[in-house]
Amino acid sequence: MIRDEIFDEFYQNPVIMAIKDNRDLIRALEEENKIVFILYGNIETIPHIVKKIKDKNKIAIVHEDLIEGLSSSYMANYFIKKYTDADGIITTRPQNALDASKLGLFCILRFFIFDSISYQSMKETLKKVSCDCIEILPGIMPKITKDVAKRTSIPIVAGGLIKDKEDVINNLNAGAIAISSSNYEVWKM
């Protein structure tokens, strides 16, 4: 799937299903939402998980840092590209984001913001990063989302701890193009 098609899906339904186990996978396959962030698996199971998602005509984006058996090297991207039909990856590693883009994988660079040091580090990284999108966690900080949106032209996804419609709306109003959640109730919004 090409980059523009993925962004079209973000804009059509800005709620992204994040799955963390097989029970979540089964539920995600039944939902109308098209984008799935895969936050679990190992090198043996991830091709099968991605296939199930793709068989339902959904977009599969694998969080490569959370796949057991993949190292932090650029080879994780090659594995995802060669052995799965995933549309993209999520990573916390800026170099892996650059390498994924070179392979034609849609890339989301994930940042955990938990204090002023991590926030400053993210701002510095954004000045020199290459990725299609960034994800900010936790997603319950719309003031931070708004500030980041002012500082970069890279589209933002807010994720983590989003539990209700207010959290979704506040982040979208703050400049996020989408939110990701593992909460089934949020998926239906």
N, C-alpha and C positions, 0 to 999 in steps of 0.2 A: 504494500500500500504506500502511495507516495505521501510526502509531507503535507501537501495541501489538503488531501483527503482526510488525514488525521486531524488537522486543525478544523476542518469543516465539521467533523464529529464532535470535537470539543465545543464548538459554538452551538450546534444543534441540541446537544444534551450535555451541559457542563458538569454532570455528576458522574464521576468515574468510579467503577466498582474495583475496590482493592481486595484481593482474596489472599487469605493466609493459611488455608487448608482445603481438603477435598470437599468438606461440607459447604464452604463458601463457593467453591467451583461449581458444584451442582446448582446452587441457588443462582449464581451469575449466569449460567447457561439458560436459565428460565426467564431472565429479565430482558426487557427491551433495550436497555442501555447497551451501547456498542463497544465501549472501551473498558478493558480489563487490565489492571495492574496486578501482575503475578508476584506475590511476596513470599513464596515458599517453593520447595522442591529440591531436587538434587540432579546431578548430571544424568542419572538414569531416567528420572520421571519427567523432567521438564519438557522434553520433546513431546511426550504424550499429553501433558497438561495443555501445552500450546496448541496441539492438534485438535483437542476437544473444543477449544475456544474458537479456533479458525473454522472448524466444521460448522459452527453456528454463525459464521460470517461476522465475527467480532474482531476487534483490534486487540492484539496481544502484545503487551509491553512487559518485559521481564526485568525484575529488579535483580540484576546479576550479582550484586553484593550478597544477596540472601540465598543464593542457590548453592547448596552444600556440594562441595567438590570443585567449585570454580575458585581459582586464585584471584588475587587482586591485579594480576597482569593483564595486558591488552589481549591476551589469548582468550580471556572470558568472552570478549566480543566475537572473536572468530568462532568459538564454540557455538554461541547463540546463533550466529549467522549460518553456519554450516549444518548444524544438527537440529535446528528448529525452524519453524516458519514464522517466527516472531516478527512483528513489525518494528519493534524498537526495544530499547533498554532504559532502565533507570540505574544510575550509579551515583555514589558520593565522591567519585574520583575524577577530577577535571581532565586528567590525561586520558582516562578511559572514554570520557565523553567525546573528546577529540577523535580518538581512534574509531569509535562507533560511527561517528558521522562520516568518516572516510570510507567505511564499509557500506554506507547507504542505510544504516539503521537509524530510525528516529531516536533521538537521545534526550532524555530528561536528566538533568543534574540536580540531585537532591541535597538540600541543606537543612541541618538541624540547628535551630536558633534557640539557645537556652540561656544566653547571657550576652553582655555587651562585647565580649571578646569574640564569640562565635559570630555575632552580627557584623562586627568590623571585618572579620576574616572573609565572610561571605561577600561583603561589598568590594573588597580587594580582588577576590577571585572573579567576580562579575566583570571587572574591567578587562580581563584577559582570557575569558573562557569562550569556548565554542561549543554550543549545544542548541537544540531546537527549542527547549523549554526548561524552566527551572521549577522545582517543587520546594516549597517552604513548609517545614514542620516545626512546631505544631501549627495547625491551620486555624487556631482560635485567637490569632493575633492580627485582626484586620488592620490595625494601625501600622504594623510592620509591613504587611502586604502592600498597603498604600504607599509607604515610604520606598519600598523596593521598586514598585511599579514606576515611581517618578525617576528612579535612578537608572533604569535599564529599559531597553526596547525588547528584551527577551520575554516572551510570554510566561506567565506565572500560573502554577497550579498550587493551591493551598491544600494541605493534607494533615491528618492526624488530629484526633480528639474532636472532630466535627460531629456533632450529635443531633442538631436540629436545623430547621429551616432558617432560623435567624443566623446561625453560623454560616450557612451556605450563602444567603443573601448579603450578609456583611462582607464576606470575602469577595464576592462578585462585584459589589459596589466599590470595593477598595482597589479593584484593578486586576484581580485574578480572572483568568479565562475559564477556569474550571476548579473543582474541588475533587479530592479523592477521599474515599471513605470505605472502611470495612463494615460499617453499620448498615444492615439490611434496610432499616427504615429510611435512612438517608438516600439509598439507591432509588427509592420510589418517588422521590421529590421531583 
